């Protein structure tokens, strides 16, 4: 990246702090200026890793039907469960532990 581009970007962002309005991303009340050099820029290509799609679940990871009613003995975790605010393996592992720890053995006998 040419140094002039980086300088222009930092100056523009700092103007948003002065005005209290981020015109590029709509953040409310940006507070902190970028002030202390040296400044560096690096190319990064974002990649979609997670989605907020999947079957509808409640806080216990019980799968809900189209009307929002719990489907008995059906749970979904990780990438297959929708609406979780975290991403990656943390989401997958923590939700699986929650289901296993909170619901393990409580659903009654399994059907063959």
C-alpha positions as CSV (number, residue, x, y, z in Angstrom):
1,X,0.0,0.0,0.0
2,X,1.4,3.4,-0.8
3,X,2.2,5.4,2.3
4,X,0.0,8.2,1.1
5,X,-3.1,5.9,1.1
6,X,-2.3,4.9,4.7
7,X,-1.9,8.5,5.8
8,X,-5.1,9.5,4.1
9,X,-7.0,6.6,5.8
10,X,-5.7,7.4,9.3
11,X,-6.5,11.1,8.8
12,X,-10.0,10.3,7.6
13,X,-10.6,8.0,10.6
14,X,-9.3,10.6,13.1
15,X,-11.7,13.1,11.6
16,X,-14.6,10.7,12.5
17,X,-13.3,10.8,16.1
18,X,-13.4,14.6,16.0
19,X,-16.9,14.7,14.6
20,X,-18.3,11.8,16.6
21,X,-19.7,10.1,13.4
22,X,-18.1,7.3,11.5
23,X,-19.2,8.0,7.9
24,X,-17.7,4.8,6.5
25,X,-19.0,2.1,8.8
26,X,-21.7,3.9,10.9
27,X,-20.1,3.3,14.3
28,X,-21.5,5.5,16.9
29,X,-19.1,7.9,18.8
30,X,-15.7,6.6,17.8
31,X,-13.5,7.6,20.7
32,X,-9.8,6.9,20.0
33,X,-7.6,8.5,17.4
34,X,-4.8,6.7,15.7
35,X,-1.9,8.9,16.8
36,X,1.4,7.2,17.7
37,X,3.5,6.2,14.7
38,X,5.0,4.2,13.2
39,X,1.9,3.0,11.3
40,X,1.9,-0.2,9.2
41,X,-0.6,-1.7,6.7
42,X,-0.9,-5.2,5.5
43,X,-3.1,-6.9,2.9
44,X,-5.7,-9.3,4.4
45,X,-8.3,-11.2,2.5
46,X,-11.4,-11.9,4.7
47,X,-13.0,-15.3,4.4
48,X,-16.4,-16.3,5.6
49,X,-15.8,-19.0,8.3
50,X,-19.1,-19.2,10.1
51,X,-22.7,-18.5,9.4
52,X,-25.7,-17.8,11.6
53,X,-27.8,-20.2,9.7
54,X,-29.0,-23.7,10.7
55,X,-31.9,-25.1,12.6
56,X,-33.6,-23.0,15.1
57,X,-32.6,-23.7,18.7
58,X,-33.4,-22.3,22.2
59,X,-30.8,-21.6,25.0
60,X,-30.6,-25.3,25.8
61,X,-29.9,-26.1,22.2
62,X,-33.2,-27.9,21.8
63,X,-34.4,-27.8,18.2
64,X,-37.6,-25.8,17.7
65,X,-40.2,-26.4,15.1
66,X,-41.6,-23.7,12.7
67,X,-43.9,-22.5,15.4
68,X,-41.2,-22.3,18.1
69,X,-42.2,-25.4,20.0
70,X,-39.5,-27.7,21.3
71,X,-39.1,-31.0,19.3
72,X,-38.6,-33.5,22.1
73,X,-35.2,-35.2,22.4
74,X,-33.7,-33.3,19.5
75,X,-30.7,-31.1,20.0
76,X,-28.4,-29.2,17.6
77,X,-25.0,-27.7,18.3
78,X,-22.1,-26.0,16.4
79,X,-22.5,-25.0,12.8
80,X,-25.9,-26.7,12.6
81,X,-27.5,-24.5,15.2
82,X,-28.4,-20.9,14.4
83,X,-28.0,-17.6,16.2
84,X,-24.8,-18.1,18.3
85,X,-22.7,-15.1,18.8
86,X,-19.3,-16.9,18.9
87,X,-17.6,-18.6,16.1
88,X,-15.2,-21.5,15.3
89,X,-14.3,-24.4,17.5
90,X,-15.3,-22.6,20.7
91,X,-18.9,-22.5,19.5
92,X,-18.9,-26.1,18.5
93,X,-17.2,-27.4,21.6
94,X,-19.0,-25.3,24.2
95,X,-22.4,-25.9,22.8
96,X,-21.7,-29.7,22.6
97,X,-20.5,-29.7,26.2
98,X,-23.7,-27.8,27.2
99,X,-25.9,-30.3,25.6
100,X,-24.0,-33.3,26.9
101,X,-23.6,-31.9,30.4
102,X,-27.1,-30.5,30.9
103,X,-29.1,-33.0,29.0
104,X,-27.1,-36.3,29.0
105,X,-29.2,-39.2,30.4
106,X,-32.3,-37.0,31.0
107,X,-34.1,-37.7,27.7
108,X,-35.2,-41.1,28.7
109,X,-34.7,-44.4,26.9
110,X,-33.5,-44.4,23.3
111,X,-35.6,-45.9,20.6
112,X,-33.9,-48.7,18.6
